[in-house]
Amino acid sequence: MQNEVTELIESFNAYILKIAPGCVAIAELLRSDEIQTALQTILQFSEGMSWLIQSVELLKENDVFVSLDIKKIHDYLMEVNNGLEIHDYVLVADMFEYEIAPFFEQIKIIEGNQH
């Protein structure tokens, strides 16, 4: 089981480092009117957030401390969804660049052995 936890920590850390640049890329797609590509990327972002949340729960079950505010992620997803529903792509782009990206930039990667 320890090996699986180590692999999950490595995957978690690698993914965390990619989120902020991905958020900025989504903002740029929205601002350059590449809406379909942006929407597909937002869908991938949402799926990634589901994986991230499940990973945090598994890590916590294995006594690995993760400093990630899951409620905040849910709030961001709700706000993004609301912005998309009213087709306010400027608002959604701003959220990804100025709120969501900085949120993930400050997340600490998990140190190796925390047991």
C-alpha positions, 0 to 999 in steps of 0.5 A: 500500500505504501508504494501506491501512496508514494505513486499518488503523491508523485502524481498529485505533485506533478498535477498541482504544478500544471494547474496554474499554467493550464488556468492561464491557458484557458483564460487566453483561449477565452480571450482569443475567442477560441470558445470551443477549445476553451470549453473542452479544456474547462471540461478537462480541468473539471475532470482533473479537479474531481481526480484531485479531490479524490486523491486528497481524500485517499491521501488523508485516509493514509495519514498524508497531510494535504493543504488543499481547500476542497470547498474552495475548489467546489466554489470555483467550479460553481462560479465558472459554471455560472459564468459559462451559463450566462456566456460571460467569457470575460468573467470566466477568463478573469476567474481562471487567471486572477483567482484560480491560478493564484490559488493553485500556485500557493498550494504546497507540494507534498513532501515524500514520507509523511507517515 
